[in-house]
Amino acid sequence: MLRNLDGKQRKVSFIGASFKFVHQAVRDFIISRKLSGVTHLENTDVYLYDIDPAPMNLEYDVIRRMIRENNSGVRVFKATSRAEALDAADYVVVSVLVGGMDAAEQEDLICQDYGIRHTVGDTIGPMCVARCLRMVPLMLDIACDMERYCPNAPMLSVTNPMAVLTHAVNKFTKIPCIGICHGTEGQVKQIAKVYGVKRNEVCVDVVGVNHFGLITRVEVQGRTIPMDDLIEKTRDAMKKGYVDPATGGMDESEQAFEFFRMTKLLPNNGDHHFIEFVPWFLAKHAFKDGKNLYGLDKRLHDANARRKRHKWFYDTVAGWAYAPADKLIPDMHAYSTENIVDIVSGMENKGFVNASELHMNMTNGGAVPNLPADCNLELTCHITPRGMQPIQFAPLSPFALGIMMPKVCQNQLALKAAVEKDKQAFLEALLLDPLLQEFNTVDTLADRLWKVNEKYWTPAK
């Protein structure tokens, strides 16, 4: 994957015009001079494609305004088809969701009939296993189109369930796929803030599955920090969570922090994701008189609240795009990076813009010796012109291995169920799930979730 685009206007194509994400990723190319004095990243053509014209039009308009206000060399285009967006692309960024909130709500209501509660439902839990059935076919369809139109481009995916989807593309196509999540990046920035240093002066090692990575080592200004010291110094900060100027604050992470205190393994995400991966906080015994005993009621999956949040994102971006000419978009330099620009910079051997190390979802390939070589993990890595190179980890401890292996196996079964339409693999994936509450009803649960997704199996172009 040696890449040399000197003198060429690179093409970055976005399949799925998410107004929660796309303009933030493009923002980093637009202000690359402010980030580190790098100007070559502005030589970028951005192509947007979405089967829904509304988000595509909004993202096109806000990006055009950002370009104009920053006098940037970035150019933006609306593609009329997926083929046009992918044709001769250098990088393809995928942010898609099949079925939207309606499908997720239907699955959540089914799960509640069996005593199963989620907080997010896009990475673990029966909602996630079911989502794999409709998401894997679309991701593979996009990757197959990439083999035809841009066979040398990597897929940069911000789509959930990330572990299963990244694994699917890497396993069944020739397209290299990197899964991008900013959970670890948020923790790194939090640690840097607590120790009063720059972000690039903090290095961490993270190992696990998406949204449940465990930070096993922290280095600040070249010195490895004892975990007990980190626990004491960051007690209040970790519980409050990292505040992202672009998307707001993470919820307080009481349970994730207590897990860190007991195990010396720092979860890379707060309670909103963490509590779904373990069997303690959302089980039937954790509720009394309809209330969660751990105070997690406000975190429970709420489709209407998510719709309101979705509208808030849309309205916020629309407010920027269509504001009066004398009202500039807020200082984009203050916003969080989405790591797309760092990956492009690394692959083109230009030096990283924001980070010398990244934490991405990728094929293990032996980096963690006592987990399957072909499984997908979230790992600390370096991005080079040869692709993504994970660091080498020591074998996981018995505790870390014991808590991680079921998630790895569940993801592999969910992938098999989605690719082969294998109902037995789907049932087995549910049986491994930490949120499953009953054994004697799992057959009917599986049947109902399966039927919800049958109509989504043919990907829309």
C-alpha positions in Angstrom: 0.0 0.0 0.0 2.9 2.4 -0.8 1.3 5.8 -1.5 2.9 8.8 -3.2 0.4 11.5 -4.1 2.9 14.4 -4.5 1.6 16.9 -7.1 -1.8 15.2 -7.2 -5.1 16.4 -5.9 -6.1 13.5 -3.6 -9.7 12.2 -3.7 -11.4 11.4 -0.4 -14.8 10.0 -0.8 -17.4 9.8 1.9 -20.1 7.1 1.6 -22.8 8.3 4.0 -23.0 12.0 4.6 -23.3 12.0 8.4 -23.8 15.5 9.7 -22.4 14.2 13.1 -19.1 13.4 11.5 -18.2 14.3 7.9 -17.7 18.0 8.3 -15.5 17.4 11.4 -13.3 15.0 9.4 -13.0 17.5 6.4 -12.4 20.3 8.9 -8.9 18.8 9.6 -7.9 19.0 6.0 -9.2 22.6 5.8 -7.2 23.8 8.7 -4.1 21.6 8.3 -2.0 24.8 8.3 -3.3 25.7 11.8 -2.8 22.1 13.0 0.9 21.8 12.3 1.9 24.1 9.5 1.2 21.3 6.9 -0.3 22.6 3.7 -0.2 19.6 1.4 -3.3 18.2 3.0 -5.3 21.0 1.5 -4.8 19.5 -1.9 -7.9 17.4 -1.3 -11.1 16.8 -3.3 -14.0 15.7 -1.1 -16.8 13.7 -2.7 -20.0 13.2 -0.8 -22.6 10.4 -1.5 -25.7 9.4 0.4 -28.9 7.7 -0.7 -30.7 10.4 1.3 -30.1 13.8 -0.3 -30.9 15.9 2.8 -27.8 15.1 4.8 -25.7 15.2 1.7 -26.9 18.7 0.8 -26.4 20.0 4.3 -22.8 18.6 4.6 -22.0 20.0 1.1 -23.3 23.5 2.1 -21.5 23.6 5.5 -18.2 22.3 4.0 -18.4 24.9 1.2 -18.8 27.6 3.8 -15.9 26.2 5.9 -13.7 26.2 2.8 -14.6 29.8 2.0 -14.1 31.1 5.5 -10.7 29.5 5.8 -9.6 30.4 2.2 -8.7 26.7 1.8 -7.6 24.7 -1.3 -10.0 21.8 -0.4 -12.8 21.3 -2.9 -16.1 19.5 -2.3 -18.5 17.8 -4.7 -21.8 16.0 -4.5 -21.7 12.6 -6.3 -24.9 11.4 -8.1 -24.0 7.7 -7.6 -21.8 5.5 -5.4 -19.8 4.6 -8.5 -19.0 8.3 -9.2 -18.0 8.8 -5.6 -15.7 5.8 -5.6 -14.2 6.2 -9.1 -10.4 6.7 -8.7 -10.7 7.5 -5.0 -7.6 7.5 -2.9 -9.4 7.0 0.4 -13.0 5.9 1.1 -14.6 6.9 4.4 -17.8 4.9 5.3 -20.4 6.2 7.7 -23.7 4.4 7.1 -26.6 2.9 9.0 -29.2 0.5 7.5 -32.7 0.8 8.9 -32.0 3.9 11.0 -33.5 4.5 14.4 -36.7 2.7 13.5 -35.0 -0.7 13.2 -33.0 -0.1 16.3 -36.1 0.9 18.3 -37.9 -2.3 17.0 -35.0 -4.5 18.2 -34.8 -2.7 21.5 -38.5 -3.2 22.2 -38.2 -6.9 21.4 -35.2 -7.3 23.7 -37.2 -5.5 26.5 -39.8 -8.3 26.2 -37.1 -10.6 27.5 -35.7 -8.4 30.2 -32.8 -7.2 28.2 -31.7 -3.5 28.4 -29.1 -1.7 26.4 -27.5 1.7 26.7 -26.1 2.0 23.1 -26.8 -1.4 21.4 -24.4 -0.8 18.5 -21.4 -2.9 19.7 -22.6 -5.5 22.1 -25.9 -6.9 23.2 -28.6 -8.7 21.1 -29.4 -5.4 19.4 -25.8 -5.4 18.0 -25.9 -9.1 17.0 -29.1 -8.3 15.1 -27.6 -5.1 13.5 -24.8 -7.2 12.1 -27.3 -9.1 9.9 -28.2 -5.9 8.0 -24.9 -4.0 8.2 -22.5 -6.7 6.9 -24.1 -7.1 3.5 -23.9 -3.3 2.8 -20.3 -3.0 3.9 -19.3 -5.9 1.7 -21.2 -4.4 -1.2 -19.4 -1.1 -0.8 -16.0 -3.0 -0.6 -16.8 -5.0 -3.7 -17.6 -1.7 -5.6 -14.2 -0.4 -4.3 -12.5 -3.4 -5.8 -13.9 -2.4 -9.1 -13.6 1.4 -9.0 -10.7 2.1 -6.6 -8.9 -1.1 -5.8 -5.9 0.6 -4.2 -7.8 2.7 -1.8 -8.2 1.8 1.9 -11.6 1.8 3.5 -11.7 4.0 6.6 -14.8 3.0 8.5 -16.5 4.8 11.3 -19.5 2.5 11.1 -20.8 0.3 13.9 -20.7 -2.5 14.8 -17.1 -1.6 14.0 -15.3 -4.8 15.0 -17.6 -7.1 12.9 -17.7 -4.8 9.9 -14.0 -4.1 9.7 -13.4 -7.9 10.1 -15.9 -8.6 7.3 -14.2 -6.3 4.8 -10.7 -7.5 5.6 -11.7 -11.2 5.6 -13.9 -11.3 2.5 -12.5 -8.7 0.1 -9.1 -7.4 -1.1 -9.8 -3.9 0.4 -7.8 -3.1 3.5 -10.2 -1.7 6.1 -9.3 0.4 9.2 -12.0 1.0 11.9 -11.8 4.4 13.5 -13.2 5.2 16.9 -12.2 8.2 19.1 -12.8 6.6 22.5 -9.1 6.0 23.3 -8.2 9.4 21.8 -10.6 11.0 24.3 -8.9 9.2 27.2 -5.5 10.3 25.9 -6.6 13.9 25.8 -8.0 13.6 29.3 -4.7 12.2 30.7 -2.8 15.0 28.9 -5.1 17.6 30.5 -4.7 16.1 34.0 -0.9 16.0 33.7 -0.7 19.4 32.1 1.1 18.3 29.0 0.5 18.3 25.2 -1.5 15.5 23.7 1.5 14.2 21.8 3.4 13.9 25.1 1.1 11.1 26.2 1.4 7.6 24.8 -0.8 4.6 25.8 -1.1 1.0 24.9 -4.7 -0.2 24.3 -5.9 -3.7 23.5 -9.4 -5.1 23.2 -12.5 -4.9 21.0 -14.1 -1.7 19.8 -15.7 0.3 22.7 -14.1 -2.1 25.2 -10.4 -1.5 24.8 -8.2 -1.7 27.9 -5.4 0.8 28.4 -2.6 -1.3 29.8 0.2 1.2 29.8 0.4 5.0 30.1 3.5 7.1 29.3 3.8 10.8 29.9 6.8 12.8 28.5 8.7 9.5 28.1 8.0 8.2 31.6 5.8 5.2 32.3 3.2 6.2 34.9 2.3 3.7 37.6 -1.4 2.9 37.3 -1.9 3.7 41.0 -0.5 7.1 40.4 -2.9 7.6 37.5 -5.8 6.4 39.5 -5.2 8.9 42.3 -4.3 11.8 40.1 -7.2 11.3 37.7 -9.9 10.1 40.1 -12.2 13.1 39.7 -11.3 13.8 36.1 -12.0 10.2 34.9 -15.3 10.2 36.6 -16.4 13.4 34.9 -15.2 12.2 31.6 -13.6 14.0 28.6 -15.4 17.0 27.3 -15.3 17.1 23.5 -15.9 20.6 22.2 -17.5 19.2 19.0 -19.9 16.7 20.5 -20.2 17.6 24.2 -19.2 15.8 27.4 -19.1 12.1 28.0 -21.3 11.0 30.9 -19.7 10.4 34.3 -17.9 7.0 34.4 -18.3 5.8 37.9 -18.4 2.1 37.0 -15.6 2.2 34.4 -13.4 4.1 36.9 -14.1 1.5 39.7 -13.2 -1.3 37.3 -10.0 0.6 36.6 -9.3 1.0 40.3 -9.7 -2.7 41.0 -8.0 -4.1 37.9 -5.4 -1.4 36.9 -6.9 -1.7 33.4 -8.4 1.6 32.2 -11.5 1.2 29.9 -11.1 3.3 26.8 -14.7 4.4 26.9 -17.0 5.6 29.7 -20.0 3.9 31.3 -22.2 4.5 28.2 -20.3 1.7 26.5 -18.5 0.0 29.3 -21.5 -1.3 31.3 -22.9 -3.2 28.3 -19.8 -5.4 28.0 -20.1 -6.9 31.5 -22.9 -8.8 33.1 -23.4 -6.8 36.3 -25.0 -3.4 35.7 -28.0 -4.2 33.4 -29.0 -7.6 34.6 -32.4 -8.2 36.2 -31.0 -8.2 39.7 -29.7 -4.6 39.0 -33.3 -3.3 38.8 -35.8 -2.8 41.6 -39.3 -1.4 41.1 -38.3 -0.4 37.6 -35.2 1.6 38.7 -31.6 0.7 38.1 -29.7 0.2 41.4 -26.5 1.7 39.9 -28.2 4.9 38.9 -28.0 4.2 35.2 -31.7 4.9 34.3 -30.8 7.9 32.2 -28.3 5.9 30.2 -30.8 3.3 29.0 -31.5 3.1 25.3 -34.2 5.7 24.4 -35.1 6.0 20.7 -37.0 9.2 21.1 -34.1 10.8 23.0 -31.8 9.7 20.2 -34.1 11.2 17.6 -34.0 14.5 19.5 -30.2 14.3 19.7 -30.1 13.6 16.0 -32.2 16.7 15.2 -30.0 18.8 17.5 -27.0 17.8 15.4 -28.8 18.6 12.2 -30.0 22.0 13.5 -26.6 22.9 14.8 -24.8 22.2 11.5 -27.7 23.9 9.6 -27.2 26.9 11.8 -23.5 27.0 10.8 -24.3 26.4 7.1 -27.0 29.0 6.7 -26.0 31.7 9.2 -25.7 35.3 8.0 -22.5 36.1 6.2 -21.0 38.1 9.1 -21.5 35.2 11.5 -18.5 32.8 11.1 -18.5 29.1 12.0 -17.0 28.6 15.4 -13.2 28.2 15.6 -12.8 24.8 14.1 -9.3 24.5 15.5 -10.8 23.9 18.9 -12.7 20.9 17.7 -11.6 17.3 18.1 -9.8 15.5 15.3 -11.5 12.5 13.7 -8.1 10.9 12.9 -8.8 10.7 9.1 -6.2 13.4 8.5 -3.7 11.6 10.7 -4.2 8.3 8.7 -3.8 10.1 5.3 -0.7 12.0 6.6 0.9 8.7 7.8 0.1 6.7 4.7 1.7 9.4 2.5 4.8 9.6 4.7 4.2 13.3 5.5 4.4 12.9 9.3 1.4 12.8 11.6 -0.6 16.0 12.1 -1.9 15.3 15.6 -0.6 12.0 16.8 2.5 9.8 16.5 0.5 6.8 17.5 -3.1 6.0 16.8 -5.6 3.5 18.2 -7.5 1.7 15.5 -9.6 -1.4 14.8 -7.7 -3.9 12.7 -6.9 -7.6 12.2 -4.8 -8.9 15.1 -2.3 -10.8 13.0 -0.4 -12.0 16.0 0.0 -8.6 17.7 -1.7 -10.1 20.7 -0.3 -13.6 20.8 -3.0 -15.4 22.8 -6.0 -14.1 20.9 -6.9 -15.5 17.4 -4.7 -14.1 14.7 -7.7 -13.4 12.3 -9.9 -11.6 14.9 -10.5 -7.9 14.8 -9.2 -5.8 17.7 -8.7 -2.2 18.7 -5.0 -1.8 19.1 -2.3 0.9 19.3 -0.6 1.2 16.0 1.5 3.3 13.6 0.3 4.3 10.1 2.9 4.2 7.4 3.0 4.1 3.6 2.9 0.3 4.0 -0.4 0.5 5.9 -1.3 0.0 9.5 1.3 -1.6 11.8 0.1 -2.6 15.3 2.6 -2.7 18.1 3.5 -6.0 19.6 1.8 -6.9 22.8 2.7 -9.3 25.5 0.1 -12.2 26.0 -3.0 -10.9 27.8 -3.1 -11.8 31.5 -5.6 -14.5 32.5 -8.1 -11.9 33.7 -7.9 -9.8 30.6 -8.0 -12.8 28.4 -11.0 -14.2 30.2 -13.0 -11.1 29.9 -12.0 -10.4 26.2 -12.2 -13.8 24.6 -16.0 -14.2 24.7 -16.4 -10.9 22.9 -14.0 -12.0 20.2 -15.8 -15.3 19.7 -19.2 -13.6 19.7 -18.1 -11.2 17.0 -16.9 -14.1 14.9 -20.2 -15.9 15.2 -22.2 -12.7 14.4 -20.1 -12.3 11.2 -20.7 -15.9 10.2 -24.4 -15.4 10.8 -24.5 -12.3 8.6 -22.4 -13.7 5.8 -23.9 -17.2 5.6 -27.4 -16.4 6.8 -26.6 -19.0 9.5 -29.3 -19.0 12.2 -27.3 -21.5 14.3 -24.4 -19.0 14.5 -26.8 -16.2 15.3 -28.2 -18.3 18.2 -24.7 -19.1 19.5 -23.7 -15.4 19.3 -26.7 -14.5 21.5 -25.9 -17.3 24.0 -22.4 -15.6 24.5 -23.9 -12.2 25.0 -23.4 -10.7 28.5 -26.9 -9.0 28.4 -28.8 -12.2 27.8 -31.2 -12.7 30.8 -33.0 -16.0 30.1 -32.0 -19.3 28.6 -35.3 -20.8 27.9 -36.5 -17.9 25.7 -33.4 -17.4 23.5 -34.9 -19.4 20.6 -37.9 -17.0 20.3 -35.7 -14.0 20.8 -33.5 -15.1 18.0 -36.4 -15.8 15.7 -38.0 -12.3 16.3 -34.7 -10.4 15.8 -33.9 -12.4 12.7 -37.3 -11.6 11.1 -36.8 -7.8 11.8 -33.6 -7.9 9.6 -34.6 -10.1 6.7 -36.0 -7.1 4.7 -32.7 -5.3 4.9 -30.4 -8.0 3.4 -30.4 -6.5 -0.1 -28.1 -3.5 0.1 -29.3 -0.1 -1.3 -27.0 1.7 -3.6 
